[in-house]
Amino acid sequence: DTVMTQSPASMSTSVGERVTVNCKASQSVGTVVAWFQQKPGQSPKRLIYLATNRHTGVPDRFTGSGFGRDFTLTISNVEAEDLAVYYCLQYDSIPWTFGGGTKLELK
Amino acid sequence: AVQLVESGGGLVQPKESLKISCAASGFTFSNAAMYWVRQAPGKGLEWVARIRTKPNNYATYYADSVKGRFTISRDDSKSMVYLQMDNLKTEDTAMYYCTAALLNYWGQGVMVTVSS
């Protein structure tokens, strides 16, 4: 199984800052990675698919990058509404596997 | 608009069975692979199962943690997807989400609690 190691587990930021969330796959997954945002009490929402493609309606301050084993979600100019838990997912091979999540909090 | 509505959750005892359902609308269900993802209380997301479409022989795939105990199925005539859960364990306690379109669409989730 492909293990997705996500870091950091949590981070504090301020409105207007730039933050980066990382995911490292235990083996190459090409670009078959997605990123999700989950706010408290809500279902997850897909932000990025195929590593770099922003889903329709997702603000352009969310950017995905990476290939192979290393992937990054960057949020530029963080807004208060971005406070949530973020997850990466590899869907290159069965079983699909999520990272452990990154909780983004306000300082 | 796309809607996924789960139902059938509840409290069951260990080793018992439960079948949860998901009613889909707003897209061509028969053309869409369907998935179940779960989330234990206070924990992260776990992919559980996938079922492909008729042209792909309704192929099914499972997480190692549920293989042999859970069965995903679908009824294209009713736009429904199901998850039959047998021999339930306390560690199966979670919110179960029905999802579609490579996890682009999600239901609101249904809670399954396994406890004696």
Interface residues (C-beta under 8 A of the other chain):
Chain A: D1 A34 F36 Q38 S43 P44 K45 R46 Y49 H55 V85 Y87 L89 Y91 I94 P95 W96 T97 F98 G99 G100 G101
Chain B: V37 G44 L45 E46 W47 R50 Y61 Y62 A63 D64 Y97 L102 L103 N104 W106 G107 Q108 G109
